Amino acid sequence: MLERIKFTPRIWFFVGFVSCISMLGIGAYLQFVEHLEPCPLCISQRIGLLAVGVLMLIAALHNPGIAGIKIYAIAGAILASIGGSISIRHIWIQHLPPDQVPECGPGLDYVFENFPLAETIKLMLSGTGDCAIVDWTLLGFSIPELTLLAFLGLAGLSLLQIWNIPADNS
């Protein structure tokens, strides 16, 4: 029975890719339809989702052998962990007392036009007071909390492919 529902790593990597694209689509919907403006940490998390998604798409298209599956699995887990760490920072900022929240910075358009790339990246990864605002929740979870769960799931899905190597490849 379990053999019928066991998918190859190629299919699971593709499922991970579709999950990332779906989450990016939800982010676009919240931004352009619900008019929730993303903060620097939100944009950093989107970049993380895009990176994991692209890696998983490459893994699915490549259909690697045993060594390749392990490399893609570890790389996917590392990228998802980096994205998850950005989500953790965002959650931490959201739970700070109001008097400890960092000051709101200039808009990202202004920063991209007037600051060097290193300063822009530093701002995007450190967050501002804008990042402390909880605009939307689902079942009591804020967007960064849901994104952290997604990154944890993607890291787990990625690592599980090490144990999902088809028997005929060994």
C-alpha positions in Angstrom: 0.0 0.0 0.0 2.7 2.5 0.9 4.6 1.8 -2.3 1.6 3.2 -4.2 1.7 6.5 -2.5 5.5 6.8 -2.3 6.7 9.5 -4.7 10.2 9.8 -6.1 12.4 12.6 -4.9 11.9 14.3 -8.3 8.1 14.6 -7.6 8.6 15.7 -4.0 11.1 18.4 -5.2 8.4 19.6 -7.7 5.8 19.6 -4.9 8.2 21.8 -2.9 8.6 24.1 -5.9 4.8 24.4 -6.3 4.4 25.1 -2.6 7.0 28.0 -2.8 5.3 29.5 -5.9 1.9 29.2 -4.1 3.2 31.0 -1.1 4.7 33.7 -3.3 1.3 34.0 -5.0 -0.4 34.5 -1.6 2.1 37.2 -0.8 1.4 38.9 -4.0 -2.3 38.6 -3.4 -2.0 40.2 0.1 0.2 43.0 -1.4 -1.7 43.9 -4.5 -5.3 42.9 -3.7 -5.5 43.3 0.1 -3.1 46.3 -0.1 -0.8 45.1 2.7 2.6 46.7 2.1 5.5 44.3 2.8 8.2 45.4 5.2 11.9 44.7 4.5 11.8 41.4 6.4 8.7 40.3 4.4 10.6 40.9 1.2 13.6 39.0 2.5 11.4 36.1 3.3 9.9 36.2 -0.2 13.5 36.1 -1.6 14.1 33.1 0.6 11.0 31.3 -0.7 12.0 32.1 -4.2 15.5 30.7 -3.6 14.2 27.5 -2.2 11.6 27.2 -5.0 14.2 27.7 -7.7 16.5 25.1 -6.1 13.7 22.6 -5.9 12.6 23.3 -9.5 16.2 22.7 -10.6 16.3 19.5 -8.6 13.0 18.3 -10.1 14.1 19.1 -13.7 17.6 17.6 -13.2 16.3 14.3 -11.8 19.7 13.6 -10.2 21.2 10.4 -9.0 21.8 9.4 -5.3 24.6 12.0 -4.8 22.7 14.7 -6.5 19.6 14.1 -4.4 21.6 14.4 -1.2 23.2 17.6 -2.4 19.9 19.2 -3.4 18.3 18.0 -0.2 21.0 19.5 2.0 21.1 22.7 -0.1 17.3 23.0 0.1 17.4 22.5 3.9 20.1 25.1 4.3 18.2 27.7 2.2 15.0 27.0 4.0 16.8 27.4 7.4 18.2 30.7 6.3 14.7 31.8 5.3 13.4 30.4 8.6 15.9 32.5 10.6 14.7 35.6 8.8 11.2 34.6 9.9 12.3 34.1 13.5 13.9 37.6 13.5 10.6 39.0 12.2 8.6 37.2 14.8 10.9 38.5 17.5 10.4 42.1 16.4 6.7 41.6 16.3 6.7 40.4 20.0 9.0 43.2 21.3 7.4 45.7 23.7 6.4 48.9 21.9 9.2 50.9 23.5 11.8 48.5 22.2 10.7 48.3 18.6 13.4 49.7 16.2 12.6 53.0 14.5 10.8 52.9 11.2 13.2 53.4 8.3 12.8 55.0 4.9 10.9 53.1 2.2 12.7 50.4 0.3 12.4 52.5 -3.0 14.3 55.3 -1.3 16.9 52.9 0.2 17.6 51.2 -3.2 18.1 54.5 -4.9 20.2 56.3 -2.3 22.2 53.7 -0.3 24.9 51.2 -1.3 23.9 47.6 -1.7 25.5 46.5 1.5 23.5 49.0 3.5 20.3 48.0 1.7 20.8 44.3 2.5 21.6 45.1 6.1 18.3 47.1 6.4 16.4 44.3 4.7 17.7 41.7 7.1 17.6 43.7 10.3 14.0 45.0 10.0 12.5 48.3 11.0 9.5 49.4 13.1 7.3 48.6 10.1 8.1 45.0 10.7 6.5 45.0 14.1 3.1 45.7 12.7 0.8 42.6 12.5 -1.6 43.5 9.7 -3.1 40.0 9.0 -3.5 36.7 10.8 -4.8 33.3 10.0 -5.9 31.1 12.9 -4.1 33.5 15.2 -0.8 33.2 13.4 0.9 36.2 11.8 2.4 36.1 8.3 6.0 35.6 9.6 4.8 32.8 11.9 3.1 31.0 9.0 6.1 31.6 6.8 8.4 30.0 9.5 6.1 27.0 9.5 6.4 26.9 5.7 10.2 27.1 5.9 10.3 24.3 8.5 8.1 22.2 6.3 10.3 22.9 3.2 13.5 22.0 5.2 11.9 18.8 6.4 10.6 17.9 2.9 14.0 18.5 1.5 15.8 16.4 4.1 13.3 13.6 3.8 14.5 13.1 0.2 17.7 11.6 1.5 15.7 8.7 2.8 13.4 8.7 -0.2 16.0 7.6 -2.7 14.5 5.0 -5.0 15.8 1.4 -4.4 16.6 0.9 -8.1 19.2 3.8 -7.9 21.3 2.2 -5.2 
